[in-house]
Amino acid sequence: MVEVLVAVAIITIAVLSATAVAQKSVTVSRQSTHNLQAAFLIEEGAEAVRVARDDNWTNISNLTSGTTYYPTFSGGTWNFSTTPNTVDSFTRTVVLADVNRDSTSGDIVSSGGTLDTGTKFVTVTATWSEGTNNLSKSLSFYITNLF
């Protein structure tokens, strides 16, 4: 009888351990998939800004600095709207900031300097919920009026 109880306890522990490992594996896999999807959406958002810049610099320079924009693809082109939208369970945003340069060296400075109307600092962010956690990934870069 004791041997049967020990065998049942060992089998129970093994099954519960395997179940816990499987559950953790599914959670990690889902997190990895969400991180990958967010990375693709961020890269697509950055490409949307570059395409808008390539079409005409005023597509970028006319956007208000510090305002949150939501990129959407419609009519064969990228548009930036202040109306929130989601892609699957992700919200993708684009925020532009003015860039100032040192008048002597031409280097970008965080304060002072003169406004460079041909350069913007762009931050593309993807946010999503995972369980009770709100997660986000961001990409920041400078974009200039090349043309």
Backbone torsions as a table, in degrees:
resi	resn	phi	psi	omega
1	MET	NA	-42.7	179.6
2	VAL	-63.6	-39.1	179.8
3	GLU	-63.7	-39.1	178.9
4	VAL	-64.9	-44.3	178.8
5	LEU	-62.3	-41.0	178.1
6	VAL	-64.7	-44.5	179.2
7	ALA	-61.6	-43.5	179.1
8	VAL	-64.5	-41.0	179.3
9	ALA	-64.0	-43.0	179.3
10	ILE	-64.4	-44.6	179.2
11	ILE	-64.0	-41.8	178.9
12	THR	-61.8	-45.7	179.1
13	ILE	-62.6	-41.9	179.9
14	ALA	-63.6	-44.0	-179.7
15	VAL	-66.4	-44.0	178.8
16	LEU	-64.2	-38.8	177.8
17	SER	-64.6	-44.1	179.3
18	ALA	-63.5	-38.8	178.2
19	THR	-65.7	-42.4	179.1
20	ALA	-64.0	-41.5	177.9
21	VAL	-64.0	-43.3	179.4
22	ALA	-63.5	-41.7	179.3
23	GLN	-64.2	-43.8	178.7
24	LYS	-64.5	-38.4	178.5
25	SER	-61.9	-42.5	177.9
26	VAL	-64.6	-41.8	179.4
27	THR	-63.4	-46.8	-179.7
28	VAL	-64.7	-39.4	178.7
29	SER	-63.7	-42.7	178.5
30	ARG	-64.3	-42.7	178.2
31	GLN	-63.0	-41.6	179.1
32	SER	-64.0	-41.5	177.9
33	THR	-63.4	-44.0	179.1
34	HIS	-64.1	-41.2	177.5
35	ASN	-62.1	-40.8	179.0
36	LEU	-67.0	-43.7	177.2
37	GLN	-61.1	-42.7	179.2
38	ALA	-62.7	-41.2	178.9
39	ALA	-62.2	-41.8	177.9
40	PHE	-65.5	-41.2	179.2
41	LEU	-66.3	-37.5	177.7
42	ILE	-65.3	-45.4	179.4
43	GLU	-63.1	-40.1	177.2
44	GLU	-64.5	-38.2	176.4
45	GLY	-63.6	-40.2	176.9
46	ALA	-65.4	-40.5	177.0
47	GLU	-65.0	-35.3	177.3
48	ALA	-61.1	-41.9	178.1
49	VAL	-64.8	-42.6	180.0
50	ARG	-64.8	-41.5	178.4
51	VAL	-64.1	-42.6	177.9
52	ALA	-61.5	-41.5	177.1
53	ARG	-62.7	-43.1	-178.3
54	ASP	-66.4	-33.4	177.5
55	ASP	-66.4	-46.5	179.8
56	ASN	-173.6	128.2	-178.3
57	TRP	-57.3	-29.8	-179.8
58	THR	-64.2	-21.3	174.1
59	ASN	-60.8	-28.1	179.0
60	ILE	-96.8	-48.8	-173.8
61	SER	-66.6	-24.0	178.9
62	ASN	-81.2	-10.3	177.1
63	LEU	-76.3	141.1	-177.4
64	THR	-77.9	126.8	178.7
65	SER	-63.3	139.1	178.6
66	GLY	85.1	-6.6	179.4
67	THR	-89.0	141.1	178.0
68	THR	-85.3	124.0	177.9
69	TYR	-115.2	153.3	179.4
70	TYR	-119.5	112.6	-178.4
71	PRO	-73.9	136.7	175.6
72	THR	-135.3	146.7	178.4
73	PHE	-106.5	115.3	177.9
74	SER	-152.3	148.3	179.5
75	GLY	63.8	26.7	177.9
76	GLY	78.2	12.4	179.9
77	THR	-147.5	164.1	177.2
78	TRP	-89.1	136.2	176.5
79	ASN	-124.7	153.4	178.9
80	PHE	-119.8	117.5	-176.2
81	SER	-119.9	156.0	175.1
82	THR	-91.0	1.7	177.7
83	THR	-85.1	118.9	-178.4
84	PRO	-59.1	142.2	173.1
85	ASN	-144.7	161.3	-179.6
86	THR	-125.5	152.9	172.0
87	VAL	-117.5	111.3	-170.1
88	ASP	56.3	-118.5	179.8
89	SER	-105.3	14.3	-176.0
90	PHE	-106.2	143.7	170.9
91	THR	-112.6	124.2	-178.8
92	ARG	-110.9	130.7	-179.0
93	THR	-127.1	155.0	174.9
94	VAL	-129.8	127.9	177.1
95	VAL	-126.6	130.1	178.2
96	LEU	-107.6	148.3	177.2
97	ALA	-132.2	148.0	176.2
98	ASP	-68.3	155.1	179.5
99	VAL	-121.4	132.7	175.8
100	ASN	-111.3	146.7	179.6
101	ARG	-124.4	147.5	174.2
102	ASP	-66.4	130.2	-174.5
103	SER	-68.8	-22.1	-178.8
104	THR	-88.5	-53.8	-174.4
105	SER	-89.8	-22.3	-175.6
106	GLY	81.1	2.9	179.2
107	ASP	-73.9	150.7	175.3
108	ILE	-71.3	133.4	179.6
109	VAL	-123.7	150.7	-178.7
110	SER	-80.5	-23.6	176.5
111	SER	-146.4	152.6	-177.7
112	GLY	76.1	-159.8	179.6
113	GLY	74.5	-172.0	179.4
114	THR	-115.0	148.0	-178.4
115	LEU	-64.1	130.1	174.8
116	ASP	-99.8	102.2	-176.5
117	THR	-73.8	-8.2	179.6
118	GLY	-101.6	11.0	179.5
119	THR	-140.1	140.1	175.1
120	LYS	-131.7	149.9	173.2
121	PHE	-100.8	121.7	-173.0
122	VAL	-112.8	135.9	172.6
123	THR	-124.6	119.6	176.8
124	VAL	-106.6	128.7	-176.4
125	THR	-130.4	139.7	171.2
126	ALA	-117.0	129.2	178.1
127	THR	-122.2	149.4	178.2
128	TRP	-158.4	162.2	178.1
129	SER	-103.5	139.0	176.2
130	GLU	-134.0	101.3	-172.9
131	GLY	67.8	-124.3	178.5
132	THR	-96.3	1.5	-177.8
133	ASN	-98.1	137.9	170.8
134	ASN	-99.3	121.1	-176.2
135	LEU	-114.7	158.1	177.1
136	SER	-153.8	155.5	173.3
137	LYS	-133.2	145.4	-178.2
138	SER	-135.0	156.3	173.6
139	LEU	-135.8	127.0	178.9
140	SER	-118.9	141.1	-179.7
141	PHE	-160.7	164.0	175.5
142	TYR	-97.1	144.6	174.5
143	ILE	-130.0	138.7	-176.4
144	THR	-124.0	159.1	176.7
145	ASN	-79.6	96.9	-176.7
146	LEU	-78.1	-21.1	-171.6
147	PHE	-105.4	NA	NA
